Amino acid sequence: MVTSQIEINFASNNVDKIAEATNILRQFSIKVNPVDFKVREIQASNIEEIAADSAKATAEFAGKSVVVEDAGLFISSLMGFPGPYSSFVYQTIGCGGILKLMRGIHKRTAVFRSAVSYCEPHHEPRVFTGELEGKISLTERHGRKFGYDPIFIPDVTPSKTFSEMGLLEKDQVSHRFKAFKKLAFWFLTGKEEP
Ligand code: IMP
């Protein structure tokens, strides 16, 4: 019997995200085909809306189904900042700027959120979300280098920042893992993950 492998077209120009999505979906025997563009990223107050809008526009433009992901770091004592502005904030003040904003602040809780959106041309997008709670470290602690990884300590591994974890370790607990796992469940069963 020949069974065809499930494949998704992942629209992202971020090599770290593509590597993580590939690792995560391999665990569910789903292959990731990178699409190296995504159409527009609106400014909105929630990442679900940003991902859904981009998935719809990209699917129409590409003429095929696509998956788009939007992620953000939400810091409690900064009222959820940088949240949906995480990309701009990373490019401007970066991890160092966030640590400066947090100087003298004892409450360091934060959550990383991921919104993964799947869309076929002429259809409405579906969105799957994942989040992971943690803390903002006092200093940058580097291993692998990706975005805010050097300053985010997940509560599930309180001795390591995301950056100090091996990629395979991150890909079993991360916000991205949780969102892509829901997408995989839906692809494989046609149902929402309970
Ligand atoms: P976006 O989803 O590409 O808009 O990402 C928002 C910002 O968060 C970018 O600056 C990324 O570098 C950063 N980012 C997204 N996902 C992660 C992650 O898993 N770890 C660390 N930084 C991330």
Boltz pocket constraint, residues with backbone or C-beta under 6 A from the ligand:
constraints:
  - pocket:
      binder: B
      contacts: [[A, 14], [A, 69], [A, 70], [A, 71], [A, 72], [A, 73], [A, 84], [A, 86], [A, 87], [A, 88], [A, 90], [A, 91], [A, 146], [A, 147], [A, 148], [A, 149], [A, 162], [A, 176]]
      max_distance: 6.0
